[in-house]
Amino acid sequence: MARTSGSHSEITGPKILQEAQALFARHGYAAVSMRQIAQAVGVQAGALYNYTPDKQSLLFGLMQSHMQDLTATWATQPQTGSAMERLKRFAEFHISFHHARRDAVFIAYMELRNLTPENFSTIEALRRRYEDELERILKDGVASGAFGVADTKITAMALIAMLTGVNTWFRETGRLSLAEVQAIYWDMARKAVAA
């Protein structure tokens, strides 16, 4: 029997992604087997192949979905205002979006090395689209005289690394709220680009 009694494709498919994501984030892609994923889902290992051709496809699908959600959600944010206003919006958005997706973010950054070259190129292109959004804000700020940065590409990478870093230490039970952390990080970002 390929699946356990009571399992359904509309439940099992998403559960496979959920459990694979949790296992990859906890143990690392290389250390997780398809058998472990199947066990976590509650199906026989062979049943996974009704939903995915292999483990690489699972990893790629998780990363691609994360990056597509990120760029699509950012596209729904207001894109008007001064470069400083847009940078503030970007910083707050980046922290809040990633905070709600801790496992997905960890995988998106730490498991790139495990992608095939073709899959890596696809994910890299999606990441570049998002990074380009921030660089566009920085270029507009430099052009208007609001920002004084020597290299907009390097500054964009540094800001994204700083903002993403919140996920490594922030906990809801800590002394600061997420909104307070966003305000502090926005102040650091603002000072980093100030003319």
Phi, psi and omega in degrees: 000130186284328180224161182287156180302132177091357179276148182225147185301323181289344176260315186293316180304304178298326180293324176299314179297317181298313182289321177298316179300313180298317181292317178298319181291323183281316189247345185094143183306312185296332184273352184258132178258162175298326178297319178296319179297314180300317180298317180295325180283328182095030177231166175287151184307319181298334181292335179301327185286354170283345185244337182207142180290331182191177182292324178301319179296324176297312180300311180299316180298320178296315180293316181297316179299317179299312183292323177293319176297318180300308183291323179292320180290319177299322181297339179276351180282150177301134182249019182257172178102179180291166178299323179295318178295319180291324177294319178299315179298318180297313182300313180295318179298311184302314181294313184291320180298313184287328179301322182282356185224049187306312181295318180297320180294316180302313180296317183298331180263321188269342185251011178304323183297341182266002177278149172294158180307318180295314179294322177301316180300320179295314180293319179300320179295320177294319177297318181297323177302316180290316179299323179297329177298315178292318180298325177299318177299315181296318178297319178297320179294321177294315181298325181275352181087002180282331182245146176236077179244142183285326183216113185292327180293311180296320180296319178298316180296318180295318180294317180297318178298317180296313182293321180292331180300339179305323182299334184284339184231335186289134174226142180303332183274002180286183185282344180244146174280165177299320179298321178293320178295317178302318181295319180293315180293325176297318180298319177295318180296317180300315180292328180293332183252355187303142180286000000 
